[in-house]
């Protein structure tokens, strides 16, 4: 039985600003992910607030929303067996200093805030996050 899943991935403003989107997409492809849909957009702060609503009680919430809406982002639907976990493994730890060698955040992340990529953390959230950006 195959466990083909889809997950949302965001290449964040710090990585887009440094023109790393194609390198990061290549890392996904080289790790067996298929990019089903993608688009480069810029969102408003109120949209970032909706997107990160799960974090609204946390101290970093406002900065996170300001940052995500600070420049263009690339949003993608990635597909692969066990995509959600595989994407989280490939992204690496939230803090690039703690991330394993070979992960996206170790290679490109600047700081815990500017860590270059976002990926859904669960099956439920992947559905919500994909719908957020790709609702037809």
N, C-alpha and C positions, 0 to 999 in steps of 0.2 A: 504494500500500500504506500503510495507516494504522499508526501506531506508538502506539496507545492504551496507556498505561501506568498503573499504580497506584503510589503512593508513600505512605509513612507520614509524617504530620506531627504534631508535638506542640506544643501551645501550652503553654509552660512556666509554672511557678509564679509567676514575677514578673509575667507578663502576665495570668494568671487572677486573681491577687490585685488587680490594678488594673482588673479588669472589662473587659479588652480583647478577650476571646475573640470577641465578635460582630463587632467592627471588623476583627479579623484574618481571620475567616471571610469577611467581605465582600470583603476584599482578594483572597482566593483566588478567590471567585466572580467578581469583576470582572475577573480575569485568566484566565477561562475554565476554571477547575477545577470539577469536580463533586465534592461531598463525598459519597462513597458510604456511609460509615459513620462515626459519631462517638460518643464517650462521654466523660463527665467522671468521672475516677477519682482516687484517691490511691494511690500505690504505696509499699510498704515499701522500706527501703534495700537489703535483700537482692535485691529485684526489680530495682531500679535497677542494682545491681552486675551482675546477669545481663544486663540490657539493654545496658549499656555495656562488656560484657566485652572487646570489641575494643580498648578504651582502657586495660585494666587495668595495663599497664606504664608508662603515662604519669604524670607527677607530679600532674596535675590530677584523676586518676581518683576519688580519695576525695571531694574537694569536689564534683565533678560529680554523684556518686551521692547525696551528702547533699542537694544542692540539688534534684535531680529529685524526691526523695521528701519535700521540705519542705512541700509543699502540693498542692492539687488541680491536675491537668493535664487538658487536653482532647486526646485522641488521635483522629486522623482518618485515614481512607483517602481520599486525593485521586486523582482520575482525570482525565487529559487526554492529548493527544498529547505524547509526550516529557516526561511529568510529572516525572520525577526531576530532569532538568536545569532544566526550567522552574521547579520549586519552589525549587531552589537559587539560581537567578537572582533570584526574587522575595524570598527570604529575605535575600539580601545576605551580605556577608562576616561571618565569625564574630565579629569585633570590630566593634561598631556604629560606632566611630569611622572604620573603613575602609570601611564599607558605602556603596553608592551611594544618592543621594537617590531617594526613592520606594520603597525596599525596606523590608520589615517590620522588619529589625533597625535600620536607620537611623532609622525613625520611632518604634519602641517599645523597642528594646534599651537597657538601662541600662549594661551592661558586657560584657566578653568572656565572663563567666560567666553573667550574667543577660541573655541575648540574645534572650529571648522565645519563640523557636521552634527546633524541631529538624526536620530533614528527612533522609530516607535519602540516602546519598551514592552509591549504585550499585544496579543492578538486583538483584544478589545480596542486598545488605543490605536492600533494600526488602521482598523476600520474607520474610526472617528477621524483620524488625521488624514487619511486618503480622501475621505468625503469632504473634509474641510477645504482641501485645495483642488480636488478634481470632481466635484459634484457637477454632473451634467445639467 
